[in-house]
């Protein structure tokens, strides 16, 4: 399962993303981290606790909302 994060660069951004993934028992298999000035464009290949692609749409939506909330909190 591929996840793309595009945001303004913030201190601790990768740490916050990693904490959220860990809370949901999601593992990052591959990560491409790119910082372009004040912008980040990160791409992650994710698997669930059974080392499978994530097919649970509710979980994917929860991850999306949790990551957006965490990044928005830091900006404010």
Rosetta silent file (secondary structure, phi, psi, omega in degrees, C-alpha in Angstrom):
SEQUENCE: XXXXXXXXXXXXXXXXXXXXXXXXXXXXXXXXXXXXXXXXXXXXXXXXXXXXXXXXXXXXXXXXXXXXXXXXXXXX
SCORE:     score description
SCORE:     0.000 S_00000001
   1 L     0.000  126.717 -178.882    0.000    0.000    0.000 S_00000001
   2 E   -98.037  137.191  176.352    1.514    3.324   -1.025 S_00000001
   3 E  -127.919  129.340  177.608    1.055    6.482    1.030 S_00000001
   4 E  -112.834  133.394  176.368    2.164    9.906   -0.161 S_00000001
   5 E  -121.143  120.706  175.476    2.583   12.858    2.198 S_00000001
   6 E  -121.078  122.627 -174.284    2.998   16.327    0.726 S_00000001
   7 E  -158.358  170.557  168.928    3.310   19.108    3.292 S_00000001
   8 E   -74.379  148.313  179.817    5.324   22.066    4.386 S_00000001
   9 L   -67.309  137.371 -179.462    8.477   21.001    6.214 S_00000001
  10 L  -141.497  147.490  174.955    8.046   20.920    9.986 S_00000001
  11 L   -60.475  132.243  175.196   10.281   19.832   12.839 S_00000001
  12 L    77.836   13.561 -175.834    9.541   16.217   13.768 S_00000001
  13 H   -59.644  -45.466 -179.298    7.275   15.489   10.797 S_00000001
  14 H   -67.659  -34.818  177.818    8.673   11.998   10.217 S_00000001
  15 H   -63.145  -44.116  179.930    8.530   11.217   13.927 S_00000001
  16 H   -64.753  -42.027  178.265    4.830   12.112   14.109 S_00000001
  17 H   -63.013  -45.361 -179.765    4.040   10.026   11.034 S_00000001
  18 H   -61.005  -40.015  179.017    6.019    7.074   12.444 S_00000001
  19 H   -62.858  -42.438 -179.936    4.181    7.293   15.778 S_00000001
  20 H   -65.583  -44.814  178.735    0.796    7.176   14.057 S_00000001
  21 H   -61.565  -41.955  178.662    1.799    4.228   11.886 S_00000001
  22 H   -62.164  -41.922  179.011    3.124    2.410   14.948 S_00000001
  23 H   -58.851  -31.583 -178.527   -0.115    3.015   16.868 S_00000001
  24 L   -97.776    9.449  178.901   -1.993    1.274   14.055 S_00000001
  25 L    58.694   40.990  177.967    0.591   -1.555   13.819 S_00000001
  26 L  -103.926  136.528  179.748    1.618   -0.487   10.322 S_00000001
  27 E  -108.749  139.131  174.463    5.152   -1.170    9.073 S_00000001
  28 E   -91.090  119.128  179.109    7.055    0.948    6.556 S_00000001
  29 E   -88.680  -38.547 -179.652    8.777   -1.341    4.051 S_00000001
  30 E  -144.798  141.030  176.920   10.246    1.400    1.845 S_00000001
  31 E  -135.050  137.584  172.585   10.390    5.161    2.232 S_00000001
  32 E  -119.147  112.150 -175.117   11.415    7.886   -0.196 S_00000001
  33 L  -108.604  121.455 -179.459   11.934   11.120    1.704 S_00000001
  34 L  -130.495  126.540  174.054   12.329   14.338   -0.292 S_00000001
  35 E  -117.317  122.078 -179.459   12.628   17.835    1.127 S_00000001
  36 E  -117.432   90.353 -175.969   12.516   20.663   -1.391 S_00000001
  37 L    65.769 -115.453 -179.320   13.146   23.881    0.495 S_00000001
  38 L   -96.537    7.284 -176.955   10.118   24.264    2.757 S_00000001
  39 E  -114.964  137.967  173.511    8.140   21.457    1.096 S_00000001
  40 E  -112.773  142.389  174.575    8.296   17.715    1.791 S_00000001
  41 E  -133.413   95.800 -175.383    7.153   15.025   -0.615 S_00000001
  42 E  -109.289  141.526  179.881    7.435   11.668    1.128 S_00000001
  43 E  -127.402  129.940 -176.522    6.367    8.303   -0.245 S_00000001
  44 E  -126.602  136.617  170.229    5.940    5.223    1.946 S_00000001
  45 E   -99.350  120.030 -172.574    5.246    1.564    1.089 S_00000001
  46 E  -114.770  148.918  172.032    3.184    0.196    3.984 S_00000001
  47 E  -134.877  157.850  178.863    2.161   -3.279    5.159 S_00000001
  48 L   -84.325 -173.454 -176.485   -0.082   -4.453    7.963 S_00000001
  49 L   -67.973  -13.312  175.750    0.942   -6.644   10.912 S_00000001
  50 L   -97.867   12.327  179.445    0.614   -9.728    8.661 S_00000001
  51 L    63.622   32.676 -178.858    3.097   -8.190    6.194 S_00000001
  52 L  -117.528  159.132  173.303    0.298   -7.691    3.650 S_00000001
  53 L   -58.148  149.395 -177.129   -0.993   -4.699    1.712 S_00000001
  54 L   -86.372  116.078 -178.859   -3.584   -2.767    3.704 S_00000001
  55 L  -107.750  -10.784 -178.531   -7.044   -3.470    2.311 S_00000001
  56 L   -74.087  104.387 -176.701   -9.131   -2.214    5.251 S_00000001
  57 H   -63.661  -33.482  178.074  -10.594    1.038    3.902 S_00000001
  58 H   -65.572  -40.470  177.598  -11.675    2.186    7.366 S_00000001
  59 H   -64.939  -43.663  178.947   -8.103    1.795    8.614 S_00000001
  60 H   -60.892  -41.440  178.600   -6.732    3.697    5.626 S_00000001
  61 H   -66.687  -40.192  178.238   -9.167    6.543    6.233 S_00000001
  62 H   -62.808  -43.854  176.601   -8.284    6.606    9.962 S_00000001
  63 H   -58.797  -46.595 -179.900   -4.565    6.785    9.090 S_00000001
  64 H   -58.264  -48.856 -178.950   -5.240    9.630    6.661 S_00000001
  65 H   -64.837  -42.396 -179.627   -7.231   11.607    9.217 S_00000001
  66 H   -63.682  -40.896 -179.861   -4.730   10.983   12.028 S_00000001
  67 H   -69.673  -43.055  177.477   -1.780   12.103    9.907 S_00000001
  68 H   -60.390  -44.930 -179.874   -3.585   15.199    8.640 S_00000001
  69 H   -62.098  -43.721 -178.831   -4.576   16.124   12.201 S_00000001
  70 H   -64.130  -40.195 -179.934   -1.032   15.629   13.522 S_00000001
  71 H   -73.210  -36.006  177.115    0.487   17.778   10.789 S_00000001
  72 H   -67.217  -36.996  179.191   -2.172   20.485   11.160 S_00000001
  73 H   -59.888  -41.854 -177.657   -1.602   20.641   14.954 S_00000001
  74 H   -67.133  -34.853 -179.060    2.073   21.421   14.464 S_00000001
  75 H   -68.663  -30.012 -175.291    1.304   24.219   11.993 S_00000001
  76 L   -87.159    0.000    0.000   -1.023   26.006   14.418 S_00000001
